[in-house]
Amino acid sequence: MNCSLQFGAPPPEFWEKYDRLWQESTEPSPFQAPHLMRYFAGLADNQLAVFQCTEQDRLLFAVIFRKSKGHFHFLSDLKTDANFFLFHKECQADTTRRIFEALAVMKPRLRPLHGFNGVGKMPRDHEWRGRARPPCRARTAALAAAGRRERHPSRRS
């Protein structure tokens, strides 16, 4: 597997591979659709960073960032707050782990990166074992099942 971080406008070959990746992804979100992302890329004045992982000339993972006011954000932040990493449906757990390890190595080149809005600390493997959902979702689901809502600490009753 080969992972790379490229700055500037992606070449047309990237968009062809991205289109195939989106069609064969685990969750082909409409907010990450190739035509939409290409349109957003055109609005970003080539202030882009593309992190991608390929294997045998097939795109396995891609995330596109844009630089605005000196900070990197998800490209899709232009019009939506639904941000996703795009994985090929055949990615296994070990491949996913290697992708995130490669992204962690590349992250210093993206400083400052403010694209991970709303994403908390990534749990370690041992913290996920035996859990169907992350703790925050489990608490929300339990409260919803009991007919209650979680109140924000700053709000008064």
N, C-alpha and C positions, 0 to 999 in steps of 0.2 A: 504494500500500500504506500502511495506517495501523497503526502500532504504538502500544500503550499499556500502561501499568502501573497497575493498580487495586488498591487495598487494601481488605480486608474481604471479606465473603461475596459470591461471584459471583451475579448475578441468574439466574433460571430460563432466560432467553434464552441466556445463556452456555452453560449445560449442554446445551441443544438443539444449539447450534453445535458444542460439544465432542464430542458424540455423533457428529455427522456427520463431524467431523475425524478422530476415532479410526477410524471405519469406512473412511475414504478416505485414511488415513495410509500412509506408506511402510512402517512397522513397527507394526502395531496390537498392541502388547504387552499381555498380560493384566494387567500391573502398572500400566498406565495406563488401564484400562477405565473408561468413564464412571461406571458404578454404584459401582465401588470408590473412585474419586477423589472422588465426591460423598459417599460414606460417610466417607472420611478428612476431607473438608472440614467435615463436621458435628462431628467430634471436635476440630477445631482451634479452636473457640470464636471464629470469625471473625478469627483472627489470621493472615490470608492475604494473599498478594500474587499477583496473576495478571498475567503478561506475555503479551500476545497480539498477533498481527498479523492484520489482515483486509484483504480486497480484494473490493470489490463485495458487501459484506455476507456474505462467505464467510470462515470462519476458516482461515487458512493455517498458523498456528503457535500453540502454547500451551505454557506451562510454569507450574505452580502451586507456590508456596512457602508454607511455614507459618513463623510466628515462634514460637520456643520459647527461653526463657531469654535473650531479647534478641538472638537470632541467627536468620537465615533459613536454612531447609533445604528440600530438595525435600519436597513434601507426601507423596510415596510413601515417604519414609524412615520413616514411622510403623511400617510392617510389612515393608518389603522394602529390600534394598540395590540393587535393579534400577531405576535412574533413567534416564529417557529424555526427550529433547525430542520433542515431537509435531509432525511436519511433514506437510503435505498432500502426497500423492503427485505432484502436478503442480508442486511447487516446483522451480525450476531453480537452478543454481549461483549466478547473480547475485541471485536472490531470497533464497536462503539467506544469502549474504554480507550483504545489506542487513538481514536479520533480526538477525544477530549484531552488526552495527554498531549497530543500534537498541538491542539488549540491553546493549551496552557503554555506551551513553549513559545508559541507565536504571539501570545497576548501582550508582552511588553512592547512589541512593535506597533501595537494599536493604542498605545497610551495617548491620552486618557480615553478609556472605553466606558461610555455610559449607555451602551446598548442593552445591558442586561437589566432593564427596569422591571421591577416586580418579581425578580428571581432572587430567592434567598440563597443561603449557603447550600451547596450541593452535599447531600448526605453521603457518608461513606458506605461501602458495601454492607458492613455488619449492621448498620443502622436501618437498612431496608429489609433485612431478612424477616420473613414472616408477616410483613405488612402488605396489605393490598394497595394502600394509598399513603401519600405523605401525611405526617401527623396533622398539619393544618387542615387538609381536606377531610381527614377522618373526624376531627373535632367539629367541623362545619356540618358534616353529614349527620353526626350523632345529635347535634343540636337541632337540625332540621327534622330529624325523625321524632324528636321529642316535642316538636312544634314551637321551638324557641329560636331566636336569632342571637348571634354573638354581637354584643354591643361594643362599640369602639370605646377605649378607656377615657377619651376626652369628652364623650357625650354623657350628659347626666340623664338619669331616669325621668 
